[in-house]
Amino acid sequence: MADAAPVSDEDFQAACEAARKLTGVSSDDQLVLYGNFKRIKSGADAGARPGLMDPKGRAKWDGWNACKDKSEQEAKNDYVARVKKLQGEA
């Protein structure tokens, strides 16, 4: 998505609201959304990976860590594009 127009903060906030209303979203899509959201809101450093006794935490960490090389703008673009795809708009 490097050639896509930058997503505005307003478009990102609208996508966040729309994402809360989505139903039937696969775990993979949820983790992609989570990873991009965390990259935007908390930065690229996901910290230490949770231990084996926390599989949900590990999956969420993996989603966030997968976005560590993205810029904040790339993460916003990807987040909005994924929400639109899940809504059937893309």
C-alpha positions in Angstrom: 0.0 0.0 0.0 3.0 2.3 -0.3 1.4 4.1 -3.3 -1.9 4.7 -1.5 -2.9 8.2 -0.4 -2.3 8.8 3.3 -5.2 8.1 5.5 -6.3 11.0 7.7 -6.8 10.7 11.5 -10.5 11.2 11.0 -10.7 8.2 8.5 -8.7 6.1 11.0 -11.0 7.0 13.8 -14.0 6.1 11.6 -12.4 2.8 10.8 -11.9 2.1 14.5 -15.6 2.7 15.1 -16.5 0.5 12.2 -14.2 -2.3 13.3 -16.0 -2.4 16.7 -19.2 -3.3 14.9 -17.8 -6.0 12.6 -19.0 -9.5 13.2 -17.7 -12.9 12.0 -14.1 -11.6 11.7 -11.5 -14.4 11.5 -8.8 -14.6 14.1 -6.2 -13.8 11.4 -8.0 -10.6 10.5 -8.4 -9.7 14.1 -4.7 -10.1 14.7 -3.9 -7.9 11.7 -6.2 -5.2 12.9 -4.8 -5.5 16.4 -1.2 -5.4 15.2 -1.8 -2.3 13.1 -3.8 -0.6 15.9 -1.1 -1.2 18.5 1.6 0.0 16.1 -0.3 3.2 15.7 -1.2 3.8 19.3 1.8 2.3 21.1 4.7 2.4 18.7 6.9 -0.3 17.1 8.4 -1.8 20.3 6.2 -4.7 21.3 8.4 -5.5 24.3 9.1 -9.1 25.5 7.0 -11.9 24.0 4.6 -13.5 26.5 5.4 -17.0 27.7 3.9 -20.3 26.6 1.3 -20.2 29.3 -0.3 -17.1 27.6 -1.2 -18.2 24.1 -3.7 -15.4 23.5 -1.0 -12.8 24.7 1.6 -14.5 22.4 -0.8 -14.3 19.4 -1.5 -10.6 20.0 2.2 -9.9 20.5 2.9 -11.7 17.2 0.4 -9.5 15.5 1.9 -6.3 16.9 5.5 -7.4 16.3 4.6 -8.2 12.6 4.0 -4.4 12.2 7.2 -3.2 13.8 8.8 -2.3 10.4 5.8 -0.3 9.3 5.6 3.5 9.7 2.6 4.8 11.6 1.1 6.0 8.3 1.5 2.6 6.7 -0.2 1.0 9.7 -3.1 3.5 9.4 -3.4 2.8 5.7 -3.4 -1.0 6.2 -5.9 -0.8 9.1 -8.4 1.3 7.1 -8.0 -0.9 4.1 -8.6 -4.1 6.1 -11.7 -2.7 7.8 -13.1 -1.6 4.4 -12.3 -5.1 3.0 -14.1 -6.7 5.9 -17.1 -4.5 5.4 -17.2 -5.5 1.8 -16.3 -2.0 0.5 -12.9 -2.9 -1.1 
